[in-house]
């Protein structure tokens, strides 16, 4: 079931977001999948660059990405795909309410967290008690974030809140999350990376199905993406339905625009099958 497009624009120009990141002669744009090369006259290098983009669904690709990022500087800095927490806090924080279960610790998953500050920001700003799990397939990204959080001694808004970083292949969420146990899953660029990889489309579908299995009936999956609603809504509606198994409602809101590119928040909510 599809809900209408609601405009909730944010001035992304104010965000301190790296528009692109150098990756072995590659400029990975702030919006995934749009890449400018540095040496177009070198066919071998072009081939390598294309292979990197095609393999964004692979653990080795991200291990290499974060290892190279770490080797280039002695000062840690969070890397944000698309935009940071401030751009999307109004989409996330209203979902972290516990009116029906006062005092309950809400389970939040930042899926494919990389070295983003998104999960720690939820931990810092949520007035409700939350357990924020930041999961990534790259152990290097996980280690970098663990070290950063420990060094900064980040404190929660609610003293009952918890923050953890785990190495996890998100096609296997069930290995870490129990069935119907998560209140909110945040996906900022992870599904985009999978869908734009040569062999990632099947993995993206599997990740979506895993999300719906571990979400509570009252929970939501938020996907932040630059993909046009005509394409993403159709994909979500198709992949989220499984005869006799699961169903979901899908909606979209516009986050805002940056450098001529529009960004969206896709909300997927499990729906009981009657």
Helices and strands as residue ranges (DSSP letters): E 2-11, G 12-14, E 20-22, E 26-29, E 35-37, H 43-54, H 59-71, H 85-92, G 93-95, E 106-111, H 118-125, E 130-136, H 139-152, E 162-167, G 170-175, E 182-188, H 190-195, H 201-214, E 215-225, H 229-239, E 248-258, E 261-270
